Amino acid sequence: MRKYLQLVSLVATVAVVVAGTGTALAHKNGKGKGHKGSHGAFIMNAKLVPVTGATGATGATGSTGSTGATGVTGKVRVVQNRKWVIFSGHLRGLTPAAVYTVGLHADVDGQGCASTTNAVLNPPTFKNAKGNSGGNGNTKARVLVKKFALDPTADYYVAAYNATGGAVACGDLVLKKKPKKHDDKGKGHIK
């Protein structure tokens, strides 16, 4: 009888240790109950407006001789979480069957869409937007954060270009949702 009680006690002790280790690992890996996840995620939006009267060197204001397309508008949303930077864009007012490219620019000189010197960042490489019969087109891109990450405190803008490289629409990326700070004090974890 005594050996039986010792065995039951030993099994109960092992079960408690294993359960405690499993719970600690679940919390460490971010998969425990109540964990919020993606504390560094943020969202940026850009409203693209038509570029008119574009002249000068290539850049967001278009190539020499380009006057910009009237009526091309759109929006771009950027979501960055711990693993991915995801871009999604929707353009309107496009010429049907025409192909448009989209580029992300870091606003280095502070002029935004009026700049002629800010180069297109690569990555990301956006999928070309092709105007459908209604003049609408979509674009998207996805990049691993370890290869390319946006700084939520920096200034960026997005521009759409026609087949000749002239900018037809442009908009500044505006931070919509700021990243949350994680304080590692166990908030969100069930104790």
N, C-alpha and C positions, 0 to 999 in steps of 0.2 A: 504494500500500500504506500509505503514511504517513497519508493522508487517511482511509482505512478504519479504522485504529487510533484516530485522533482521534475519529471518529464513534462507534466502539464505546465508547471511554472516556467520551464525553459522554453517551451513552445510559445507561451504567452509573451515572454520577454522578446523572443525573436520577432514575433508578429508586430509588436509595438515598435521595435527598432526599424524594421522594414517599412512599416507604414509611415513613420516619421521621416525616413530618408526619401521615400517617394514623394511626400508632400513638399519637402525642401527642394527636391529637384524640379518638381512641377513649378514652384514659385520662381526658382532660379531661371528656368527656361521660358518664363512668361506665359505658361499654360495653366496656371493654377486658377481656381475659381475666383472671380471678381477682378481679374487682371484686365486692365483697360487696353494695353498694347498700343503700339505706334505712337508713342508720346512725342516723337519728333516730326510727325506728319504736319504738312501745311498745304494750303491751296492758294494759287495765284490765278487771276482772271485778266484777260485782255479783251477790250472791245475794239475791233478793227473798224476804222473809218476810211473812206476813200482818200487817196493821195491825189491832190490836184496841183497842176502847175509844176510838176517835178522836172528839174533840170540839174545838170551838173554831173559829177562823177558817180560811178556805181555805188550803191549803198541803199539805205532805206528810202531815199528820195528818188530812186530810179536811175536809169542810164541816160546818157546824153540824148536829147531829143524826145525823151518820153514825157508825155503830158499826164500820165496816170489815167486810170479808167474811172469814169464817173459811176457811182452807184454800187461799187464793190464794197461790201461790208462783211462783218462776221464777228466771231468770238472764238477765243482760245482759252481752254482751262488747263492748268498744270496742277497735278497732285503729286507731291513727293512724300513718300513714307520711308521707313527704314531701309527698304530693299529697292524700290523702283522710283523713277521719275517718269510720270505718264502724262503725255500731251494729247489733247483732243481738240480739234478745230473744226468749225463749220463756217463756210463762206457762202455768201449770197450775192447775186448780181453778176455772176460769171458768164462769159460767153459759152454757149452750149458746145460741148465736145473739145473745148480748149483746155490745155493742161497748165496748171499753176503750181509753183513751188512755194514753200513756206520756210522761213528762216527765223531762228531765235538769235537775238543780238544782246550783248552786254552793253549797257549804256555807259561807256567809259568816259565820253566827253560831256555828258550831262545834257545833250541836246535831244535825246530820244529819237523820235521818228524823223526829226529834221536833220539828223546827222548824215554826213556823207563819208565818214571815216570808220564807223564801227563795223567790223567784219562779222559774218555769220558764224555762230558757234557750231562746231562739229565734234563730237555728237551734240545734240541729237540730229538724226537724219529723218526728216518728215517724209511721209508717204505723199506723193503728188496728189493734188486735188484736181479732179476733172469735172468740168461743168456739165451737169445733166441737162435734159431738155428744159427744165425750169430755171436753169442758171444757178443751181446749188451744187456745192461740192464739199467733201469732207477730207480731213487729213488727220494723221495720228503719228505718234512716235512713242517709243518706250525704251528707256535706258536704265541699266543697273546703277544704283547710287555710287557704288565703288568705282565706276568708270566716269560718271559725270553727275555732279550734284549742284543744285542751285543754292545760292546763299539768300535766305529770306530777307536779309537787310540790304542786298544789292539791288540795283535798278536794271531791268531788262525790258525789251520790247520785241514784238513779233511783227514781221512784215510778210505780205503775200506778193509774189512776183509773177508777171506774165512770161510768155515763152521767150521774149527778147531780153529779159532780166530787169525790166522796169517795174518798180514798186507800184502796186495798184491799191493796196490797203495796208494800214499800219495801226498798231495800238500798243500802249504801255501795259506791261504786266503789273497788276496791283495785288498786294498781299491781302487775301480775304480772311484766311484763318491762320493765326500765328501758331508756331509750334509750342506745345506744352512742355514745361520743365518738369522733369521727373526727379523727385527728391529722395528716392530710395528709403523712405521711412515706413514702407509697408502699407501705404495707403492703397486701397483698392484690393487688398488681400484679406481673405478671411482667416482669422487667427484661431 
